[in-house]
């Protein structure tokens, strides 16, 4: 599971049938230089990693920090076939981050 | 499995129910010399690893789902061991690159 900040939402027009009513977040992932109170502030507004579109049913809004899971495990909460590979697992309340240089 | 260093933790109330009660540690993958490589991941931790300790993180969801005891959980990374001591290889590894 990686952390990331929600920077937007995506509304899909034509989708696979199982995606009806799905909620999609655009998340910029936290890499080492982008943690909110990290002593190594990333200079740009977005993290250098590419943004990820994440399936969400926890109700994260723009500006929240979420933990999202990528890969096959993202589809395990669903009983029917679900073609997703990123899902939000937690809404982060507090980050305690103390990196060693 | 990756060698990683614990560099923090996160707290969360709104989450997938399978994560309830589990410690969520921020683990920074490191190479053998201890320099950070790659972006940090959040792993569930059954062993109580402390801050800046070296741990082994497994990326296999099946094992994590069994540990978390919920087959529908999206959990993936899990601390599977705390490193006591790292031993250098007997003879230096040949530089491939």
N, CA and C atoms of all chains as a GROMACS GRO file, in nm:
protein
  594
    1UNK      N    1   0.086  -0.120   0.000
    1UNK     CA    2   0.000   0.000   0.000
    1UNK      C    3   0.088   0.124   0.000
    2UNK      N    4   0.061   0.217  -0.091
    2UNK     CA    5   0.138   0.342  -0.095
    2UNK      C    6   0.049   0.457  -0.052
    3UNK      N    7   0.110   0.564  -0.003
    3UNK     CA    8   0.031   0.680   0.038
    3UNK      C    9   0.027   0.778  -0.079
    4UNK      N   10  -0.075   0.860  -0.081
    4UNK     CA   11  -0.083   0.960  -0.187
    4UNK      C   12  -0.185   1.066  -0.150
    5UNK      N   13  -0.174   1.180  -0.214
    5UNK     CA   14  -0.269   1.287  -0.186
    5UNK      C   15  -0.369   1.293  -0.300
    6UNK      N   16  -0.498   1.304  -0.266
    6UNK     CA   17  -0.601   1.310  -0.369
    6UNK      C   18  -0.597   1.448  -0.432
    7UNK      N   19  -0.578   1.456  -0.562
    7UNK     CA   20  -0.570   1.587  -0.628
    7UNK      C   21  -0.687   1.608  -0.721
    8UNK      N   22  -0.776   1.510  -0.734
    8UNK     CA   23  -0.890   1.532  -0.822
    8UNK      C   24  -0.975   1.407  -0.832
    9UNK      N   25  -1.084   1.418  -0.908
    9UNK     CA   26  -1.169   1.301  -0.928
    9UNK      C   27  -1.197   1.284  -1.076
   10UNK      N   28  -1.231   1.163  -1.114
   10UNK     CA   29  -1.253   1.132  -1.255
   10UNK      C   30  -1.395   1.080  -1.271
   11UNK      N   31  -1.466   1.134  -1.370
   11UNK     CA   32  -1.599   1.079  -1.400
   11UNK      C   33  -1.592   1.014  -1.536
   12UNK      N   34  -1.629   0.885  -1.544
   12UNK     CA   35  -1.614   0.811  -1.669
   12UNK      C   36  -1.748   0.807  -1.741
   13UNK      N   37  -1.744   0.824  -1.875
   13UNK     CA   38  -1.868   0.817  -1.952
   13UNK      C   39  -1.901   0.674  -1.985
   14UNK      N   40  -1.826   0.618  -2.077
   14UNK     CA   41  -1.852   0.480  -2.120
   14UNK      C   42  -1.761   0.389  -2.039
   15UNK      N   43  -1.815   0.292  -1.967
   15UNK     CA   44  -1.729   0.205  -1.886
   15UNK      C   45  -1.773   0.060  -1.902
   16UNK      N   46  -1.690  -0.026  -1.849
   16UNK     CA   47  -1.729  -0.168  -1.842
   16UNK      C   48  -1.849  -0.177  -1.749
   17UNK      N   49  -1.937  -0.277  -1.770
   17UNK     CA   50  -2.060  -0.280  -1.690
   17UNK      C   51  -2.035  -0.283  -1.539
   18UNK      N   52  -1.927  -0.349  -1.496
   18UNK     CA   53  -1.911  -0.359  -1.350
   18UNK      C   54  -1.868  -0.227  -1.287
   19UNK      N   55  -1.839  -0.126  -1.370
   19UNK     CA   56  -1.790   0.000  -1.312
   19UNK      C   57  -1.904   0.100  -1.291
   20UNK      N   58  -2.029   0.055  -1.303
   20UNK     CA   59  -2.139   0.151  -1.287
   20UNK      C   60  -2.137   0.211  -1.148
   21UNK      N   61  -2.145   0.343  -1.141
   21UNK     CA   62  -2.153   0.408  -1.011
   21UNK      C   63  -2.021   0.404  -0.934
   22UNK      N   64  -1.912   0.374  -1.002
   22UNK     CA   65  -1.784   0.367  -0.930
   22UNK      C   66  -1.732   0.508  -0.911
   23UNK      N   67  -1.650   0.524  -0.808
   23UNK     CA   68  -1.594   0.654  -0.774
   23UNK      C   69  -1.444   0.648  -0.796
   24UNK      N   70  -1.391   0.740  -0.874
   24UNK     CA   71  -1.249   0.734  -0.909
   24UNK      C   72  -1.178   0.859  -0.860
   25UNK      N   73  -1.064   0.840  -0.796
   25UNK     CA   74  -0.984   0.952  -0.746
   25UNK      C   75  -0.855   0.962  -0.828
   26UNK      N   76  -0.806   1.084  -0.848
   26UNK     CA   77  -0.672   1.101  -0.905
   26UNK      C   78  -0.579   1.129  -0.788
   27UNK      N   79  -0.478   1.045  -0.770
   27UNK     CA   80  -0.392   1.051  -0.653
   27UNK      C   81  -0.248   1.071  -0.698
   28UNK      N   82  -0.179   1.168  -0.634
   28UNK     CA   83  -0.036   1.183  -0.663
   28UNK      C   84   0.039   1.110  -0.552
   29UNK      N   85   0.117   1.006  -0.586
   29UNK     CA   86   0.173   0.920  -0.483
   29UNK      C   87   0.287   0.988  -0.408
   30UNK      N   88   0.297   0.957  -0.277
   30UNK     CA   89   0.406   1.011  -0.196
   30UNK      C   90   0.532   0.932  -0.223
   31UNK      N   91   0.628   0.995  -0.286
   31UNK     CA   92   0.758   0.927  -0.283
   31UNK      C   93   0.841   0.994  -0.174
   32UNK      N   94   0.965   0.957  -0.164
   32UNK     CA   95   1.043   0.995  -0.047
   32UNK      C   96   1.047   1.145  -0.024
   33UNK      N   97   1.047   1.224  -0.132
   33UNK     CA   98   1.064   1.367  -0.114
   33UNK      C   99   0.933   1.440  -0.098
   34UNK      N  100   0.820   1.370  -0.095
   34UNK     CA  101   0.694   1.444  -0.104
   34UNK      C  102   0.608   1.430   0.022
   35UNK      N  103   0.661   1.376   0.127
   35UNK     CA  104   0.578   1.360   0.247
   35UNK      C  105   0.546   1.498   0.304
   36UNK      N  106   0.426   1.518   0.360
   36UNK     CA  107   0.383   1.652   0.400
   36UNK      C  108   0.482   1.719   0.496
   37UNK      N  109   0.525   1.647   0.605
   37UNK     CA  110   0.615   1.719   0.697
   37UNK      C  111   0.756   1.663   0.685
   38UNK      N  112   0.788   1.615   0.561
   38UNK     CA  113   0.920   1.554   0.549
   38UNK      C  114   1.025   1.664   0.536
   39UNK      N  115   1.144   1.645   0.596
   39UNK     CA  116   1.245   1.748   0.587
   39UNK      C  117   1.299   1.763   0.446
   40UNK      N  118   1.259   1.672   0.354
   40UNK     CA  119   1.310   1.690   0.217
   40UNK      C  120   1.194   1.734   0.130
   41UNK      N  121   1.142   1.855   0.140
   41UNK     CA  122   1.022   1.894   0.065
   41UNK      C  123   1.048   1.883  -0.085
   42UNK      N  124   0.954   1.821  -0.152
   42UNK     CA  125   0.963   1.813  -0.298
   42UNK      C  126   0.929   1.952  -0.351
   43UNK      N  127   1.004   2.003  -0.444
   43UNK     CA  128   0.980   2.144  -0.477
   43UNK      C  129   0.850   2.159  -0.556
   44UNK      N  130   0.825   2.066  -0.648
   44UNK     CA  131   0.705   2.087  -0.729
   44UNK      C  132   0.580   2.061  -0.647
   45UNK      N  133   0.463   2.103  -0.700
   45UNK     CA  134   0.339   2.084  -0.624
   45UNK      C  135   0.303   1.936  -0.625
   46UNK      N  136   0.329   1.869  -0.742
   46UNK     CA  137   0.293   1.727  -0.748
   46UNK      C  138   0.417   1.645  -0.719
   47UNK      N  139   0.393   1.518  -0.682
   47UNK     CA  140   0.508   1.429  -0.661
   47UNK      C  141   0.564   1.391  -0.796
   48UNK      N  142   0.690   1.348  -0.797
   48UNK     CA  143   0.754   1.320  -0.926
   48UNK      C  144   0.701   1.190  -0.984
   49UNK      N  145   0.637   1.107  -0.901
   49UNK     CA  146   0.583   0.982  -0.957
   49UNK      C  147   0.457   1.015  -1.035
   50UNK      N  148   0.424   0.932  -1.138
   50UNK     CA  149   0.300   0.959  -1.214
   50UNK      C  150   0.178   0.943  -1.126
   51UNK      N  151   0.075   1.022  -1.153
   51UNK     CA  152  -0.048   1.013  -1.072
   51UNK      C  153  -0.121   0.883  -1.106
   52UNK      N  154  -0.202   0.837  -1.012
   52UNK     CA  155  -0.270   0.708  -1.026
   52UNK      C  156  -0.419   0.734  -1.013
   53UNK      N  157  -0.499   0.664  -1.095
   53UNK     CA  158  -0.645   0.672  -1.077
   53UNK      C  159  -0.684   0.555  -0.988
   54UNK      N  160  -0.751   0.586  -0.878
   54UNK     CA  161  -0.775   0.486  -0.774
   54UNK      C  162  -0.925   0.469  -0.755
   55UNK      N  163  -0.972   0.345  -0.752
   55UNK     CA  164  -1.113   0.317  -0.722
   55UNK      C  165  -1.135   0.347  -0.574
   56UNK      N  166  -1.246   0.411  -0.542
   56UNK     CA  167  -1.262   0.454  -0.402
   56UNK      C  168  -1.402   0.425  -0.354
   57UNK      N  169  -1.416   0.358  -0.240
   57UNK     CA  170  -1.549   0.354  -0.177
   57UNK      C  171  -1.540   0.394  -0.032
   58UNK      N  172  -1.433   0.468   0.004
   58UNK     CA  173  -1.424   0.518   0.141
   58UNK      C  174  -1.467   0.664   0.148
   59UNK      N  175  -1.484   0.726   0.036
   59UNK     CA  176  -1.533   0.864   0.037
   59UNK      C  177  -1.423   0.966   0.057
   60UNK      N  178  -1.308   0.946  -0.006
   60UNK     CA  179  -1.200   1.044   0.008
   60UNK      C  180  -1.230   1.164  -0.080
   61UNK      N  181  -1.197   1.283  -0.029
   61UNK     CA  182  -1.219   1.404  -0.106
   61UNK      C  183  -1.087   1.461  -0.153
   62UNK      N  184  -1.095   1.568  -0.232
   62UNK     CA  185  -0.971   1.629  -0.283
   62UNK      C  186  -0.895   1.686  -0.164
   63UNK      N  187  -0.764   1.662  -0.162
   63UNK     CA  188  -0.682   1.716  -0.053
   63UNK      C  189  -0.659   1.615   0.058
   64UNK      N  190  -0.739   1.506   0.060
   64UNK     CA  191  -0.717   1.404   0.164
   64UNK      C  192  -0.594   1.322   0.128
   65UNK      N  193  -0.541   1.256   0.231
   65UNK     CA  194  -0.433   1.161   0.208
   65UNK      C  195  -0.492   1.021   0.218
   66UNK      N  196  -0.468   0.940   0.116
   66UNK     CA  197  -0.521   0.802   0.120
   66UNK      C  198  -0.405   0.704   0.108
   67UNK      N  199  -0.428   0.582   0.160
   67UNK     CA  200  -0.338   0.471   0.132
   67UNK      C  201  -0.405   0.388   0.026
   68UNK      N  202  -0.338   0.369  -0.087
   68UNK     CA  203  -0.402   0.292  -0.194
   68UNK      C  204  -0.316   0.170  -0.225
   69UNK      N  205  -0.384   0.062  -0.264
   69UNK     CA  206  -0.317  -0.064  -0.292
   69UNK      C  207  -0.321  -0.088  -0.442
   70UNK      N  208  -0.208  -0.128  -0.498
   70UNK     CA  209  -0.204  -0.155  -0.642
   70UNK      C  210  -0.182  -0.303  -0.664
   71UNK      N  211  -0.215  -0.347  -0.787
   71UNK     CA  212  -0.189  -0.487  -0.823
   71UNK      C  213  -0.314  -0.571  -0.807
   72UNK      N  214  -0.294  -0.702  -0.815
   72UNK     CA  215  -0.407  -0.794  -0.814
   72UNK      C  216  -0.487  -0.784  -0.684
   73UNK      N  217  -0.417  -0.750  -0.576
   73UNK     CA  218  -0.486  -0.744  -0.446
   73UNK      C  219  -0.597  -0.639  -0.447
   74UNK      N  220  -0.589  -0.541  -0.539
   74UNK     CA  221  -0.691  -0.435  -0.539
   74UNK      C  222  -0.827  -0.491  -0.575
   75UNK      N  223  -0.831  -0.604  -0.643
   75UNK     CA  224  -0.961  -0.657  -0.685
   75UNK      C  225  -1.015  -0.758  -0.587
   76UNK      N  226  -0.943  -0.786  -0.477
   76UNK     CA  227  -0.990  -0.895  -0.392
   76UNK      C  228  -1.114  -0.859  -0.310
   77UNK      N  229  -1.144  -0.731  -0.279
   77UNK     CA  230  -1.269  -0.709  -0.204
   77UNK      C  231  -1.396  -0.740  -0.282
   78UNK      N  232  -1.386  -0.769  -0.413
   78UNK     CA  233  -1.508  -0.786  -0.492
   78UNK      C  234  -1.532  -0.935  -0.518
   79UNK      N  235  -1.660  -0.976  -0.516
   79UNK     CA  236  -1.688  -1.118  -0.544
   79UNK      C  237  -1.692  -1.139  -0.695
   80UNK      N  238  -1.749  -1.038  -0.770
   80UNK     CA  239  -1.756  -1.064  -0.916
   80UNK      C  240  -1.628  -1.012  -0.980
   81UNK      N  241  -1.609  -1.043  -1.108
   81UNK     CA  242  -1.488  -1.004  -1.182
   81UNK      C  243  -1.479  -0.852  -1.182
   82UNK      N  244  -1.363  -0.797  -1.147
   82UNK     CA  245  -1.349  -0.650  -1.138
   82UNK      C  246  -1.213  -0.614  -1.197
   83UNK      N  247  -1.214  -0.538  -1.305
   83UNK     CA  248  -1.087  -0.511  -1.374
   83UNK      C  249  -1.023  -0.384  -1.319
   84UNK      N  250  -0.989  -0.384  -1.189
   84UNK     CA  251  -0.920  -0.265  -1.136
   84UNK      C  252  -0.787  -0.309  -1.079
   85UNK      N  253  -0.692  -0.214  -1.074
   85UNK     CA  254  -0.564  -0.252  -1.011
   85UNK      C  255  -0.518  -0.145  -0.913
   86UNK      N  256  -0.609  -0.058  -0.869
   86UNK     CA  257  -0.571   0.037  -0.763
   86UNK      C  258  -0.698   0.070  -0.686
   87UNK      N  259  -0.691   0.053  -0.553
   87UNK     CA  260  -0.809   0.079  -0.472
   87UNK      C  261  -0.764   0.150  -0.346
   88UNK      N  262  -0.849   0.236  -0.290
   88UNK     CA  263  -0.811   0.306  -0.168
   88UNK      C  264  -0.841   0.215  -0.049
   89UNK      N  265  -0.740   0.190   0.034
   89UNK     CA  266  -0.758   0.100   0.147
   89UNK      C  267  -0.784   0.174   0.276
   90UNK      N  268  -0.718   0.291   0.295
   90UNK     CA  269  -0.735   0.366   0.420
   90UNK      C  270  -0.742   0.515   0.388
   91UNK      N  271  -0.817   0.587   0.472
   91UNK     CA  272  -0.809   0.734   0.470
   91UNK      C  273  -0.720   0.772   0.587
   92UNK      N  274  -0.610   0.842   0.557
   92UNK     CA  275  -0.508   0.864   0.659
   92UNK      C  276  -0.548   0.982   0.746
   93UNK      N  277  -0.549   0.962   0.879
   93UNK     CA  278  -0.574   1.073   0.970
   93UNK      C  279  -0.444   1.144   1.002
   94UNK      N  280  -0.342   1.066   1.042
   94UNK     CA  281  -0.218   1.128   1.087
   94UNK      C  282  -0.100   1.050   1.030
   95UNK      N  283   0.002   1.123   0.986
   95UNK     CA  284   0.124   1.059   0.938
   95UNK      C  285   0.236   1.094   1.034
   96UNK      N  286   0.299   0.994   1.094
   96UNK     CA  287   0.421   1.020   1.173
   96UNK      C  288   0.538   0.971   1.088
   97UNK      N  289   0.615   1.066   1.034
   97UNK     CA  290   0.719   1.027   0.938
   97UNK      C  291   0.852   1.081   0.984
   98UNK      N  292   0.947   0.993   1.016
   98UNK     CA  293   1.078   1.038   1.064
   98UNK      C  294   1.184   0.968   0.982
   99UNK      N  295   1.214   1.018   0.859
   99UNK     CA  296   1.308   0.945   0.774
   99UNK      C  297   1.453   0.965   0.818
  100UNK      N  298   1.534   0.861   0.801
  100UNK     CA  299   1.679   0.879   0.818
  100UNK      C  300   1.734   0.929   0.685
  101UNK      N  301   1.835   1.015   0.684
  101UNK     CA  302   1.886   1.064   0.554
  101UNK      C  303   1.943   0.950   0.472
  102UNK      N  304   1.045  -1.052  -0.148
  102UNK     CA  305   1.037  -0.978  -0.023
  102UNK      C  306   1.145  -0.871  -0.025
  103UNK      N  307   1.118  -0.759   0.044
  103UNK     CA  308   1.214  -0.650   0.037
  103UNK      C  309   1.272  -0.625   0.176
  104UNK      N  310   1.401  -0.584   0.176
  104UNK     CA  311   1.461  -0.533   0.300
  104UNK      C  312   1.418  -0.388   0.311
  105UNK      N  313   1.366  -0.347   0.426
  105UNK     CA  314   1.318  -0.209   0.439
  105UNK      C  315   1.349  -0.160   0.579
  106UNK      N  316   1.337  -0.028   0.595
  106UNK     CA  317   1.362   0.034   0.724
  106UNK      C  318   1.234   0.105   0.766
  107UNK      N  319   1.193   0.084   0.892
  107UNK     CA  320   1.071   0.147   0.941
  107UNK      C  321   1.099   0.296   0.961
  108UNK      N  322   1.018   0.382   0.898
  108UNK     CA  323   1.044   0.526   0.910
  108UNK      C  324   0.921   0.601   0.957
  109UNK      N  325   0.825   0.532   1.016
  109UNK     CA  326   0.709   0.604   1.069
  109UNK      C  327   0.588   0.515   1.069
  110UNK      N  328   0.474   0.575   1.106
  110UNK     CA  329   0.350   0.497   1.096
  110UNK      C  330   0.236   0.592   1.064
  111UNK      N  331   0.120   0.535   1.032
  111UNK     CA  332   0.004   0.620   1.002
  111UNK      C  333  -0.110   0.574   1.090
  112UNK      N  334  -0.200   0.667   1.119
  112UNK     CA  335  -0.322   0.629   1.191
  112UNK      C  336  -0.440   0.659   1.100
  113UNK      N  337  -0.544   0.573   1.111
  113UNK     CA  338  -0.658   0.592   1.021
  113UNK      C  339  -0.782   0.535   1.088
  114UNK      N  340  -0.893   0.608   1.078
  114UNK     CA  341  -1.017   0.554   1.134
  114UNK      C  342  -1.107   0.503   1.022
  115UNK      N  343  -1.114   0.578   0.911
  115UNK     CA  344  -1.199   0.532   0.800
  115UNK      C  345  -1.112   0.444   0.712
  116UNK      N  346  -1.138   0.313   0.711
  116UNK     CA  347  -1.054   0.222   0.633
  116UNK      C  348  -1.133   0.096   0.604
  117UNK      N  349  -1.074   0.010   0.522
  117UNK     CA  350  -1.136  -0.119   0.497
  117UNK      C  351  -1.140  -0.193   0.631
  118UNK      N  352  -1.256  -0.254   0.667
  118UNK     CA  353  -1.269  -0.310   0.802
  118UNK      C  354  -1.161  -0.411   0.836
  119UNK      N  355  -1.103  -0.475   0.737
  119UNK     CA  356  -1.003  -0.577   0.770
  119UNK      C  357  -0.879  -0.515   0.833
  120UNK      N  358  -0.857  -0.385   0.815
  120UNK     CA  359  -0.737  -0.322   0.873
  120UNK      C  360  -0.757  -0.287   1.020
  121UNK      N  361  -0.880  -0.305   1.072
  121UNK     CA  362  -0.904  -0.261   1.209
  121UNK      C  363  -0.810  -0.329   1.306
  122UNK      N  364  -0.746  -0.250   1.393
  122UNK     CA  365  -0.661  -0.306   1.497
  122UNK      C  366  -0.521  -0.339   1.451
  123UNK      N  367  -0.489  -0.314   1.325
  123UNK     CA  368  -0.354  -0.348   1.279
  123UNK      C  369  -0.265  -0.224   1.277
  124UNK      N  370  -0.139  -0.242   1.317
  124UNK     CA  371  -0.043  -0.132   1.308
  124UNK      C  372  -0.005  -0.115   1.161
  125UNK      N  373   0.002   0.012   1.117
  125UNK     CA  374   0.038   0.040   0.977
  125UNK      C  375   0.169   0.116   0.978
  126UNK      N  376   0.276   0.052   0.935
  126UNK     CA  377   0.408   0.113   0.942
  126UNK      C  378   0.451   0.164   0.805
  127UNK      N  379   0.515   0.281   0.805
  127UNK     CA  380   0.574   0.331   0.680
  127UNK      C  381   0.712   0.266   0.668
  128UNK      N  382   0.732   0.184   0.565
  128UNK     CA  383   0.859   0.112   0.549
  128UNK      C  384   0.927   0.165   0.423
  129UNK      N  385   1.050   0.207   0.437
  129UNK     CA  386   1.127   0.259   0.324
  129UNK      C  387   1.220   0.149   0.272
  130UNK      N  388   1.199   0.098   0.150
  130UNK     CA  389   1.289  -0.005   0.098
  130UNK      C  390   1.432   0.048   0.092
  131UNK      N  391   1.527  -0.033   0.140
  131UNK     CA  392   1.666   0.009   0.139
  131UNK      C  393   1.749  -0.100   0.072
  132UNK      N  394   1.872  -0.060   0.024
  132UNK     CA  395   1.961  -0.164  -0.029
  132UNK      C  396   2.050  -0.213   0.084
  133UNK      N  397   2.149  -0.298   0.050
  133UNK     CA  398   2.222  -0.364   0.159
  133UNK      C  399   2.302  -0.264   0.240
  134UNK      N  400   2.343  -0.150   0.179
  134UNK     CA  401   2.419  -0.053   0.259
  134UNK      C  402   2.326   0.034   0.344
  135UNK      N  403   2.193   0.022   0.320
  135UNK     CA  404   2.104   0.101   0.405
  135UNK      C  405   2.060   0.231   0.341
  136UNK      N  406   2.102   0.254   0.212
  136UNK     CA  407   2.055   0.378   0.150
  136UNK      C  408   1.918   0.353   0.090
  137UNK      N  409   1.831   0.454   0.101
  137UNK     CA  410   1.691   0.438   0.058
  137UNK      C  411   1.685   0.418  -0.093
  138UNK      N  412   1.597   0.329  -0.137
  138UNK     CA  413   1.581   0.311  -0.283
  138UNK      C  414   1.434   0.283  -0.309
  139UNK      N  415   1.370   0.372  -0.384
  139UNK     CA  416   1.228   0.351  -0.414
  139UNK      C  417   1.141   0.428  -0.314
  140UNK      N  418   1.008   0.423  -0.339
  140UNK     CA  419   0.920   0.504  -0.255
  140UNK      C  420   0.869   0.420  -0.138
  141UNK      N  421   0.836   0.484  -0.026
  141UNK     CA  422   0.795   0.410   0.093
  141UNK      C  423   0.662   0.339   0.071
  142UNK      N  424   0.645   0.226   0.140
  142UNK     CA  425   0.518   0.155   0.136
  142UNK      C  426   0.466   0.144   0.278
  143UNK      N  427   0.335   0.122   0.290
  143UNK     CA  428   0.275   0.106   0.422
  143UNK      C  429   0.242  -0.042   0.438
  144UNK      N  430   0.294  -0.101   0.545
  144UNK     CA  431   0.276  -0.244   0.564
  144UNK      C  432   0.209  -0.270   0.698
  145UNK      N  433   0.130  -0.378   0.705
  145UNK     CA  434   0.073  -0.416   0.834
  145UNK      C  435   0.183  -0.488   0.912
  146UNK      N  436   0.180  -0.469   1.044
  146UNK     CA  437   0.293  -0.518   1.122
  146UNK      C  438   0.244  -0.598   1.240
  147UNK      N  439   0.258  -0.732   1.239
  147UNK     CA  440   0.217  -0.813   1.355
  147UNK      C  441   0.326  -0.824   1.462
  148UNK      N  442   0.448  -0.771   1.436
  148UNK     CA  443   0.558  -0.801   1.529
  148UNK      C  444   0.603  -0.680   1.610
  149UNK      N  445   0.544  -0.565   1.590
  149UNK     CA  446   0.581  -0.450   1.672
  149UNK      C  447   0.720  -0.399   1.642
  150UNK      N  448   0.752  -0.382   1.514
  150UNK     CA  449   0.885  -0.330   1.481
  150UNK      C  450   0.892  -0.184   1.521
  151UNK      N  451   1.008  -0.143   1.573
  151UNK     CA  452   1.022  -0.005   1.620
  151UNK      C  453   1.072   0.087   1.510
  152UNK      N  454   1.076   0.216   1.543
  152UNK     CA  455   1.118   0.316   1.445
  152UNK      C  456   1.264   0.290   1.408
  153UNK      N  457   1.294   0.304   1.279
  153UNK     CA  458   1.429   0.290   1.223
  153UNK      C  459   1.486   0.150   1.236
  154UNK      N  460   1.402   0.052   1.265
  154UNK     CA  461   1.450  -0.086   1.266
  154UNK      C  462   1.444  -0.141   1.124
  155UNK      N  463   1.533  -0.237   1.095
  155UNK     CA  464   1.529  -0.301   0.963
  155UNK      C  465   1.430  -0.416   0.969
  156UNK      N  466   1.345  -0.424   0.867
  156UNK     CA  467   1.245  -0.531   0.862
  156UNK      C  468   1.245  -0.593   0.723
  157UNK      N  469   1.180  -0.709   0.712
  157UNK     CA  470   1.159  -0.771   0.581
  157UNK      C  471   1.010  -0.756   0.550
  158UNK      N  472   0.980  -0.697   0.434
  158UNK     CA  473   0.840  -0.671   0.397
  158UNK      C  474   0.803  -0.764   0.282
  159UNK      N  475   0.691  -0.837   0.298
  159UNK     CA  476   0.645  -0.926   0.192
  159UNK      C  477   0.540  -0.853   0.110
  160UNK      N  478   0.545  -0.873  -0.024
  160UNK     CA  479   0.446  -0.806  -0.110
  160UNK      C  480   0.343  -0.906  -0.160
  161UNK      N  481   0.332  -1.019  -0.094
  161UNK     CA  482   0.237  -1.119  -0.143
  161UNK      C  483   0.105  -1.102  -0.069
  162UNK      N  484   0.000  -1.068  -0.145
  162UNK     CA  485  -0.130  -1.041  -0.082
  162UNK      C  486  -0.191  -1.163  -0.018
  163UNK      N  487  -0.165  -1.282  -0.077
  163UNK     CA  488  -0.229  -1.403  -0.024
  163UNK      C  489  -0.187  -1.426   0.121
  164UNK      N  490  -0.056  -1.414   0.147
  164UNK     CA  491  -0.007  -1.438   0.284
  164UNK      C  492  -0.063  -1.331   0.376
  165UNK      N  493  -0.069  -1.206   0.328
  165UNK     CA  494  -0.119  -1.098   0.414
  165UNK      C  495  -0.267  -1.118   0.443
  166UNK      N  496  -0.341  -1.164   0.340
  166UNK     CA  497  -0.486  -1.185   0.363
  166UNK      C  498  -0.507  -1.293   0.466
  167UNK      N  499  -0.422  -1.399   0.463
  167UNK     CA  500  -0.439  -1.506   0.562
  167UNK      C  501  -0.406  -1.454   0.701
  168UNK      N  502  -0.302  -1.368   0.710
  168UNK     CA  503  -0.264  -1.316   0.842
  168UNK      C  504  -0.374  -1.225   0.896
  169UNK      N  505  -0.435  -1.148   0.806
  169UNK     CA  506  -0.536  -1.052   0.850
  169UNK      C  507  -0.671  -1.122   0.864
  170UNK      N  508  -0.676  -1.251   0.821
  170UNK     CA  509  -0.791  -1.335   0.842
  170UNK      C  510  -0.917  -1.283   0.773
  171UNK      N  511  -0.900  -1.222   0.653
  171UNK     CA  512  -1.017  -1.177   0.577
  171UNK      C  513  -0.982  -1.193   0.430
  172UNK      N  514  -1.049  -1.289   0.363
  172UNK     CA  515  -1.008  -1.319   0.226
  172UNK      C  516  -1.049  -1.210   0.128
  173UNK      N  517  -1.128  -1.114   0.175
  173UNK     CA  518  -1.170  -1.006   0.084
  173UNK      C  519  -1.092  -0.878   0.112
  174UNK      N  520  -0.985  -0.889   0.187
  174UNK     CA  521  -0.913  -0.767   0.223
  174UNK      C  522  -0.814  -0.730   0.112
  175UNK      N  523  -0.803  -0.601   0.079
  175UNK     CA  524  -0.707  -0.559  -0.024
  175UNK      C  525  -0.565  -0.545   0.029
  176UNK      N  526  -0.535  -0.604   0.145
  176UNK     CA  527  -0.402  -0.583   0.205
  176UNK      C  528  -0.297  -0.647   0.115
  177UNK      N  529  -0.177  -0.589   0.114
  177UNK     CA  530  -0.073  -0.648   0.028
  177UNK      C  531   0.061  -0.654   0.101
  178UNK      N  532   0.109  -0.540   0.152
  178UNK     CA  533   0.243  -0.542   0.214
  178UNK      C  534   0.229  -0.582   0.360
  179UNK      N  535   0.322  -0.665   0.405
  179UNK     CA  536   0.318  -0.711   0.544
  179UNK      C  537   0.460  -0.732   0.595
  180UNK      N  538   0.486  -0.688   0.720
  180UNK     CA  539   0.618  -0.714   0.781
  180UNK      C  540   0.622  -0.861   0.819
  181UNK      N  541   0.720  -0.934   0.766
  181UNK     CA  542   0.727  -1.077   0.797
  181UNK      C  543   0.846  -1.108   0.887
  182UNK      N  544   0.928  -1.007   0.918
  182UNK     CA  545   1.040  -1.036   1.007
  182UNK      C  546   1.117  -0.911   1.040
  183UNK      N  547   1.177  -0.909   1.158
  183UNK     CA  548   1.261  -0.797   1.201
  183UNK      C  549   1.404  -0.845   1.193
  184UNK      N  550   1.489  -0.766   1.128
  184UNK     CA  551   1.626  -0.808   1.102
  184UNK      C  552   1.710  -0.792   1.228
  185UNK      N  553   1.777  -0.900   1.275
  185UNK     CA  554   1.869  -0.888   1.387
  185UNK      C  555   2.003  -0.836   1.338
  186UNK      N  556   2.057  -0.910   1.239
  186UNK     CA  557   2.194  -0.877   1.200
  186UNK      C  558   2.206  -0.905   1.050
  187UNK      N  559   2.274  -0.815   0.976
  187UNK     CA  560   2.298  -0.839   0.834
  187UNK      C  561   2.441  -0.885   0.820
  188UNK      N  562   2.461  -0.997   0.747
  188UNK     CA  563   2.598  -1.044   0.731
  188UNK      C  564   2.644  -1.013   0.591
  189UNK      N  565   2.768  -0.965   0.577
  189UNK     CA  566   2.821  -0.938   0.443
  189UNK      C  567   2.847  -1.074   0.377
  190UNK      N  568   2.837  -1.086   0.244
  190UNK     CA  569   2.864  -1.215   0.180
  190UNK      C  570   3.010  -1.256   0.201
  191UNK      N  571   3.035  -1.387   0.203
  191UNK     CA  572   3.172  -1.433   0.232
  191UNK      C  573   3.268  -1.369   0.132
  192UNK      N  574   3.240  -1.386  -0.001
  192UNK     CA  575   3.329  -1.319  -0.096
  192UNK      C  576   3.248  -1.210  -0.166
  193UNK      N  577   3.311  -1.099  -0.201
  193UNK     CA  578   3.232  -0.988  -0.258
  193UNK      C  579   3.158  -1.033  -0.382
  194UNK      N  580   3.033  -0.986  -0.398
  194UNK     CA  581   2.953  -1.026  -0.515
  194UNK      C  582   3.013  -0.961  -0.638
  195UNK      N  583   3.010  -1.035  -0.752
  195UNK     CA  584   3.068  -0.978  -0.874
  195UNK      C  585   2.976  -0.865  -0.921
  196UNK      N  586   3.033  -0.748  -0.959
  196UNK     CA  587   2.952  -0.635  -1.008
  196UNK      C  588   2.900  -0.676  -1.145
  197UNK      N  589   2.765  -0.693  -1.163
  197UNK     CA  590   2.715  -0.735  -1.295
  197UNK      C  591   2.705  -0.615  -1.387
  198UNK      N  592   2.649  -0.503  -1.336
  198UNK     CA  593   2.623  -0.390  -1.429
  198UNK      C  594   2.755  -0.322  -1.462
   0.00000   0.00000   0.00000
